[in-house]
Amino acid sequence: MIERCPGDTQSELEETHRLVGDFSSIDELDGKLSRNSEEDKLMHSVMEGDKETIEDGKLITDSINYGLGSFTPDILFESLVNEYQLTKRIVGESIIRELTGYDPNFIEKNLALPEFKKQLKEKITQTVEKLKEKGLVNKEGLITKKGLRLSSLILYTEELDNLVPKGFGEKADHKKSEYGDKTDYEAYKHQRYRDIAIRQSVKTAIRRKHDTIQTNDFKVFQRKKKGKISIIYAMDSSGSMKGDKIDTAKKAGIALAFKAINEKNRVGLIIFDSEVRKIIPPTRDFLEILEELTKVRAGFQTDIKKVIEKAIETFPKGNETKHLVLLTDALPTKGDNPEKETLKAVSSARNQKITLSLIGINLDDKGMDLARKITEIGDGKLYLVKDIKELDKIILEDYYSIK
């Protein structure tokens, strides 16, 4: 059980320097971010730190994460004026700030002033009209494809900016041989000379009381090839994940996809609440994962059993490593006996040679007990998270644990 991702300052610093190159190599991944001139402009604006474009992208991202249906000035204004505290709880302070240009506390203090109400409505209308002019929302106030693309760029750049200083979670920086890792010794059978284990060969000759090392004394390193990995990120999008939690969970998925795909492994995605909302089989198309994560909105209850069953169907057939990492903030709540049904599904997955790790956000005692059972049966790791800012690092630590 891991309650946080332990830091290793020196190794993380070395990892950061080594992986800065990965940050700049994203265009080499399948599913390049840039597909046409319009998207090029968006990408360059974000990468060059254009303040207005970044603020637009953050507003759209927050509206998705908090479940804002559409950008309708009159409705937004009426909600703020008539039900300010309720609106603040539902849509979050960041949206109010980005939409109006005012600090939420300042708005609350001045809402009774007629002149301020007029200014507030004008600010909201201007913000929404600018989004429409830029093609980020349509005439009805719904987010367009261009708006979604900008949001995905914001998520991507924020997460990579966050990860580079922290390191990418890998604890050791050793180069993998194309012939595999040295694991044990075996008798020499005309393998490569560089694989001869000198010390072990000398010990064998001495034990046999030979004056010189003979051919049958030679021991060589056994090399175990590292197979490819298919990993599925199953992300809880139930109602309780709304806001910062779902934003951080998306960024953790981006970190996993970026790193694993860059290492020629495959990443899949399952988005779930009371139903499985979206499935992407393990792929090397980074953009597909990024775009789908961007669109996720918080939904209803949690049905973990169904997620595991879908994961079993989704993993490719074959001998590669298959690993499911499940992120949730709650117990399964759907079904006649959700806990029993969930454990049965985990057992079925393990029988299919799928391992399962679970990242639990602020689970209660009952939730932690079930989470332990899930990871024991699933032969994976349990991560209990109190600080959601650590999610990306934790999910990368789990990825490296199965390599």
C-alpha positions as CSV (number, residue, x, y, z in Angstrom):
1,M,0.0,0.0,0.0
2,I,1.4,3.4,-0.9
3,E,-0.1,6.6,0.6
4,R,2.1,8.9,-1.4
5,C,4.8,8.8,-4.0
6,P,8.1,9.0,-2.1
7,G,10.6,11.5,-3.5
8,D,14.2,10.8,-4.5
9,T,15.7,14.2,-5.1
10,Q,18.9,13.2,-6.9
11,S,17.3,10.5,-9.1
12,E,14.4,12.8,-10.0
13,L,16.8,15.6,-10.9
14,E,18.7,13.2,-13.2
15,E,15.4,11.9,-14.6
16,T,14.3,15.5,-15.4
17,H,17.4,16.2,-17.4
18,R,17.1,13.0,-19.3
19,L,13.4,13.4,-20.1
20,V,13.4,17.0,-21.2
21,G,14.1,15.5,-24.6
22,D,10.8,13.5,-24.3
23,F,8.9,16.8,-23.9
24,S,10.2,18.1,-27.2
25,S,9.7,14.8,-29.0
26,I,5.9,14.7,-28.7
27,D,5.4,15.3,-32.4
28,E,7.1,11.9,-33.0
29,L,4.2,10.1,-31.2
30,D,1.4,8.6,-33.3
31,G,-1.5,11.1,-33.5
32,K,0.5,14.4,-33.8
33,L,-1.0,17.4,-32.0
34,S,-0.8,19.5,-35.1
35,R,-3.0,18.6,-38.0
36,N,-3.8,21.8,-39.9
37,S,-2.9,25.5,-40.0
38,E,-5.8,26.5,-37.7
39,E,-4.6,24.1,-35.1
40,D,-1.0,25.2,-35.6
41,K,-2.0,28.7,-34.7
42,L,-3.7,27.5,-31.5
43,M,-0.8,25.4,-30.6
44,H,1.8,28.2,-31.2
45,S,-0.4,30.6,-29.2
46,V,-0.4,28.2,-26.2
47,M,3.2,27.3,-26.4
48,E,4.3,30.9,-26.7
49,G,2.3,31.9,-23.7
50,D,-0.4,34.0,-25.3
51,K,-2.3,35.1,-22.2
52,E,-5.7,35.6,-23.8
53,T,-5.7,32.2,-25.6
54,I,-4.6,30.5,-22.5
55,E,-7.3,32.1,-20.4
56,D,-9.9,31.1,-23.1
57,G,-8.6,27.5,-22.9
58,K,-8.8,27.4,-19.1
59,L,-12.3,28.7,-19.1
60,I,-13.4,26.0,-21.6
61,T,-11.5,23.4,-19.6
62,D,-13.1,24.4,-16.3
63,S,-16.6,24.5,-17.9
64,I,-16.2,20.9,-19.0
65,N,-14.8,19.8,-15.6
66,Y,-17.5,21.5,-13.7
67,G,-20.3,20.3,-16.0
68,L,-21.4,23.7,-17.3
69,G,-23.9,22.9,-20.1
70,S,-23.4,26.0,-22.3
71,F,-22.2,29.6,-22.3
72,T,-25.5,31.5,-22.2
73,P,-24.9,35.0,-20.8
74,D,-28.5,35.7,-19.5
75,I,-28.7,32.4,-17.7
76,L,-25.2,32.7,-16.2
77,F,-25.9,36.3,-15.1
78,E,-29.3,35.3,-13.5
79,S,-27.7,32.4,-11.7
80,L,-24.9,34.6,-10.2
81,V,-27.4,37.3,-9.1
82,N,-30.2,35.2,-7.7
83,E,-28.3,32.1,-6.3
84,Y,-24.7,33.2,-5.9
85,Q,-23.6,30.7,-3.2
86,L,-25.2,27.8,-5.0
87,T,-23.8,28.8,-8.3
88,K,-20.3,29.1,-6.8
89,R,-20.6,25.6,-5.4
90,I,-21.8,24.2,-8.7
91,V,-19.5,25.9,-11.2
92,G,-16.5,26.7,-9.0
93,E,-14.7,30.0,-8.3
94,S,-12.3,29.7,-11.2
95,I,-15.1,29.8,-13.8
96,I,-16.7,32.8,-12.1
97,R,-13.3,34.6,-12.2
98,E,-12.5,33.7,-15.8
99,L,-16.0,34.5,-17.0
100,T,-16.4,37.9,-15.3
101,G,-12.8,39.1,-14.7
102,Y,-13.7,39.8,-11.1
103,D,-12.6,38.0,-7.9
104,P,-15.5,36.0,-6.5
105,N,-15.3,37.7,-3.1
106,F,-15.5,41.1,-4.8
107,I,-18.6,40.0,-6.7
108,E,-20.3,38.7,-3.5
109,K,-19.8,42.1,-1.7
110,N,-21.1,44.2,-4.6
111,L,-24.0,42.1,-6.0
112,A,-26.6,44.4,-4.4
113,L,-25.4,47.4,-6.3
114,P,-27.4,48.0,-9.5
115,E,-24.5,49.7,-11.3
116,F,-22.3,46.7,-10.5
117,K,-24.9,44.2,-11.8
118,K,-25.0,46.1,-15.1
119,Q,-21.2,45.9,-15.3
120,L,-21.3,42.2,-14.4
121,K,-23.8,41.4,-17.2
122,E,-21.7,43.3,-19.7
123,K,-18.5,41.5,-18.7
124,I,-20.2,38.0,-19.0
125,T,-21.7,39.0,-22.4
126,Q,-18.4,40.3,-23.7
127,T,-16.5,37.1,-22.6
128,V,-19.1,34.8,-24.3
129,E,-19.2,36.9,-27.5
130,K,-15.4,36.7,-27.8
131,L,-15.5,32.9,-27.5
132,K,-18.1,32.9,-30.3
133,E,-16.0,35.2,-32.5
134,K,-13.0,32.9,-32.1
135,G,-15.0,29.9,-33.0
136,L,-14.5,28.3,-29.5
137,V,-18.3,28.1,-28.9
138,N,-21.1,28.1,-31.4
139,K,-24.2,30.4,-31.5
140,E,-26.0,28.3,-28.9
141,G,-23.0,28.6,-26.6
142,L,-21.9,25.0,-26.9
143,I,-18.2,24.2,-27.1
144,T,-17.0,23.6,-30.7
145,K,-14.3,21.2,-31.9
146,K,-11.9,24.1,-32.0
147,G,-12.8,24.8,-28.4
148,L,-12.2,21.2,-27.4
149,R,-8.8,21.2,-29.2
150,L,-7.7,24.3,-27.3
151,S,-8.8,22.7,-24.0
152,S,-6.8,19.6,-24.9
153,L,-3.7,21.8,-25.6
154,I,-4.1,23.5,-22.2
155,L,-4.4,20.2,-20.4
156,Y,-1.4,18.8,-22.2
157,T,0.9,21.8,-21.7
158,E,-0.1,22.3,-18.1
159,E,0.7,18.6,-17.3
160,L,4.0,18.5,-19.1
161,D,5.0,21.8,-17.5
162,N,4.1,20.2,-14.2
163,L,5.9,17.0,-14.8
164,V,9.3,18.2,-16.1
165,P,10.3,19.8,-12.8
166,K,9.1,16.8,-10.8
167,G,10.6,14.1,-12.9
168,F,8.6,11.4,-14.7
169,G,8.4,8.9,-11.8
170,E,11.0,6.4,-13.0
171,K,13.3,5.5,-10.1
172,A,16.4,4.2,-12.0
173,D,17.9,5.5,-15.1
174,H,19.6,2.5,-16.6
175,K,19.7,1.8,-20.3
176,K,17.9,-1.3,-21.4
177,S,19.9,-3.7,-23.6
178,E,18.2,-4.8,-26.8
179,Y,19.1,-8.3,-25.6
180,G,17.1,-7.9,-22.4
181,D,18.1,-7.5,-18.7
182,K,20.6,-9.7,-17.0
183,T,18.7,-11.9,-14.6
184,D,20.6,-15.2,-13.7
185,Y,23.3,-17.5,-14.9
186,E,23.4,-20.5,-17.2
187,A,26.0,-22.8,-18.8
188,Y,27.8,-21.4,-21.8
189,K,26.3,-22.6,-25.1
190,H,28.0,-20.4,-27.7
191,Q,26.2,-17.3,-26.6
192,R,27.8,-13.8,-27.1
193,Y,31.2,-13.5,-25.4
194,R,30.1,-10.2,-23.8
195,D,27.5,-12.2,-21.8
196,I,30.1,-14.3,-20.1
197,A,29.8,-13.9,-16.3
198,I,33.5,-13.7,-15.4
199,R,33.2,-14.0,-11.6
200,Q,30.7,-16.8,-11.7
201,S,32.9,-18.7,-14.3
202,V,36.0,-18.3,-12.1
203,K,34.1,-19.5,-9.0
204,T,32.9,-22.6,-11.0
205,A,36.5,-23.4,-12.1
206,I,37.8,-23.1,-8.5
207,R,35.0,-25.2,-7.1
208,R,35.9,-27.9,-9.6
209,K,39.6,-27.5,-8.7
210,H,40.6,-26.7,-12.3
211,D,44.0,-24.9,-12.8
212,T,42.5,-22.9,-15.7
213,I,39.0,-22.0,-16.8
214,Q,37.7,-24.6,-19.1
215,T,35.0,-24.2,-21.6
216,N,32.5,-26.1,-19.5
217,D,33.3,-23.8,-16.6
218,F,31.9,-20.7,-18.4
219,K,28.7,-19.2,-17.1
220,V,26.8,-16.6,-19.0
221,F,24.1,-14.2,-18.0
222,Q,20.6,-15.3,-18.8
223,R,18.8,-12.5,-20.4
224,K,15.1,-11.9,-19.9
225,K,13.5,-10.0,-22.7
226,K,11.1,-7.3,-21.7
227,G,7.8,-7.7,-23.6
228,K,5.6,-4.9,-24.7
229,I,3.0,-3.5,-22.3
230,S,-0.7,-2.8,-22.8
231,I,-2.1,-0.7,-20.0
232,I,-5.7,0.6,-19.6
233,Y,-6.4,3.7,-17.6
234,A,-9.9,3.4,-16.1
235,M,-11.0,6.8,-14.8
236,D,-14.0,7.3,-12.6
237,S,-16.2,10.2,-13.9
238,S,-19.0,10.0,-11.3
239,G,-20.5,13.1,-9.9
240,S,-18.2,13.3,-6.9
241,M,-15.2,13.7,-9.2
242,K,-16.4,17.0,-10.5
243,G,-14.0,20.0,-10.6
244,D,-10.4,19.8,-9.5
245,K,-10.5,16.0,-9.0
246,I,-11.5,15.3,-12.6
247,D,-9.1,17.9,-13.9
248,T,-6.2,16.2,-12.1
249,A,-7.3,12.7,-13.1
250,K,-7.3,13.8,-16.7
251,K,-3.8,15.2,-16.4
252,A,-2.6,12.0,-14.8
253,G,-4.0,10.0,-17.8
254,I,-2.2,12.4,-20.1
255,A,1.1,11.8,-18.2
256,L,0.7,8.0,-18.5
257,A,-0.2,8.1,-22.2
258,F,2.6,10.5,-23.0
259,K,5.3,8.4,-21.3
260,A,4.1,4.9,-22.2
261,I,3.4,5.7,-25.8
262,N,6.7,7.5,-26.1
263,E,8.3,4.2,-25.0
264,K,6.4,2.3,-27.8
265,N,3.9,0.7,-25.4
266,R,0.1,1.0,-25.8
267,V,-2.4,2.8,-23.6
268,G,-6.1,2.4,-23.5
269,L,-8.9,4.3,-21.8
270,I,-12.1,3.5,-20.0
271,I,-14.3,6.3,-18.7
272,F,-17.0,5.2,-16.3
273,D,-19.7,6.2,-13.8
274,S,-22.8,4.1,-13.5
275,E,-22.1,3.0,-17.0
276,V,-19.0,2.6,-19.1
277,R,-19.1,5.9,-21.1
278,K,-16.2,5.4,-23.4
279,I,-13.7,2.7,-24.4
280,I,-10.5,3.1,-26.3
281,P,-8.6,-0.2,-26.8
282,P,-4.8,0.0,-26.1
283,T,-3.3,2.3,-28.8
284,R,-0.2,4.3,-29.7
285,D,-2.4,7.2,-30.8
286,F,-1.6,9.8,-28.1
287,L,-3.9,12.4,-29.7
288,E,-6.9,10.0,-29.5
289,I,-6.3,9.6,-25.7
290,L,-5.8,13.3,-25.2
291,E,-8.9,14.3,-27.0
292,E,-11.1,11.8,-25.2
293,L,-9.8,12.8,-21.8
294,T,-10.5,16.4,-22.6
295,K,-14.2,15.7,-23.2
296,V,-14.9,13.9,-20.0
297,R,-17.6,15.4,-17.8
298,A,-18.7,14.2,-14.3
299,G,-21.7,11.8,-14.3
300,F,-23.6,9.7,-11.8
301,Q,-22.8,6.7,-9.6
302,T,-19.9,4.2,-9.7
303,D,-20.0,0.7,-11.2
304,I,-16.5,-0.8,-11.0
305,K,-17.5,-4.3,-11.8
306,K,-18.7,-3.3,-15.3
307,V,-15.4,-1.5,-15.9
308,I,-13.3,-4.6,-15.1
309,E,-15.5,-6.7,-17.3
310,K,-15.1,-4.3,-20.2
311,A,-11.4,-4.2,-19.6
312,I,-11.2,-7.9,-20.0
313,E,-12.9,-7.7,-23.3
314,T,-10.8,-4.7,-24.4
315,F,-7.3,-6.0,-23.8
316,P,-5.6,-7.6,-26.8
317,K,-5.2,-11.3,-26.9
318,G,-1.6,-12.4,-26.6
319,N,1.3,-12.8,-24.2
320,E,2.2,-9.1,-23.6
321,T,1.9,-7.6,-20.1
322,K,-1.7,-6.5,-19.5
323,H,-2.3,-4.1,-16.6
324,L,-5.4,-2.2,-15.6
325,V,-5.0,0.9,-13.4
326,L,-8.3,2.1,-11.9
327,L,-8.8,5.5,-10.4
328,T,-11.8,6.2,-8.2
329,D,-12.9,8.2,-5.2
330,A,-15.8,5.9,-4.1
331,L,-17.0,2.4,-3.4
332,P,-19.0,0.7,-6.2
333,T,-22.6,1.7,-5.6
334,K,-24.5,-0.1,-8.3
335,G,-25.8,-3.7,-8.3
336,D,-27.5,-6.1,-5.8
337,N,-24.2,-6.9,-4.0
338,P,-21.6,-4.5,-5.6
339,E,-18.6,-5.5,-3.5
340,K,-19.0,-9.2,-4.1
341,E,-19.6,-8.7,-7.8
342,T,-16.6,-6.4,-8.0
343,L,-14.2,-9.0,-6.4
344,K,-15.6,-11.7,-8.7
345,A,-14.8,-9.5,-11.7
346,V,-11.3,-8.9,-10.4
347,S,-10.8,-12.6,-10.0
348,S,-11.9,-13.1,-13.6
349,A,-9.4,-10.5,-14.8
350,R,-6.6,-12.1,-13.0
351,N,-7.5,-15.5,-14.6
352,Q,-7.0,-13.7,-17.9
353,K,-3.4,-12.7,-16.7
354,I,-4.5,-9.0,-16.2
355,T,-3.1,-7.3,-13.2
356,L,-5.0,-4.5,-11.4
357,S,-3.8,-1.5,-9.4
358,L,-6.1,0.9,-7.7
359,I,-5.7,4.6,-7.0
360,G,-8.2,5.6,-4.3
361,I,-8.9,9.3,-3.6
362,N,-9.9,10.0,0.0
363,L,-11.5,6.6,0.5
364,D,-13.4,5.9,3.7
365,D,-12.5,2.9,5.9
366,K,-15.0,0.6,4.1
367,G,-13.6,1.7,0.7
368,M,-10.0,1.1,1.8
369,D,-10.9,-2.4,3.0
370,L,-12.4,-3.3,-0.4
371,A,-9.6,-1.6,-2.3
372,R,-7.1,-3.8,-0.4
373,K,-9.0,-6.9,-1.4
374,I,-9.2,-5.7,-5.0
375,T,-5.5,-5.2,-5.3
376,E,-4.6,-8.4,-3.4
377,I,-6.7,-10.5,-5.8
378,G,-5.6,-8.4,-8.8
379,D,-1.9,-8.8,-7.9
380,G,-1.4,-5.0,-8.2
381,K,-0.7,-2.1,-6.0
382,L,-2.9,0.1,-3.9
383,Y,-2.3,3.8,-3.7
384,L,-4.2,5.8,-1.1
385,V,-4.2,9.5,-2.2
386,K,-5.0,12.4,0.0
387,D,-3.2,15.1,-2.1
388,I,-4.6,14.9,-5.7
389,K,-1.6,16.9,-6.9
390,E,0.4,13.7,-6.7
391,L,-1.8,11.7,-9.0
392,D,0.3,12.0,-12.1
393,K,3.5,11.0,-10.3
394,I,1.7,8.0,-8.6
395,I,0.3,6.7,-11.9
396,L,3.7,6.9,-13.5
397,E,5.2,5.1,-10.5
398,D,2.6,2.3,-11.1
399,Y,3.5,2.2,-14.8
400,Y,7.2,1.7,-14.0
401,S,6.4,-1.0,-11.4
402,I,5.1,-3.3,-14.2
403,K,8.0,-2.6,-16.7
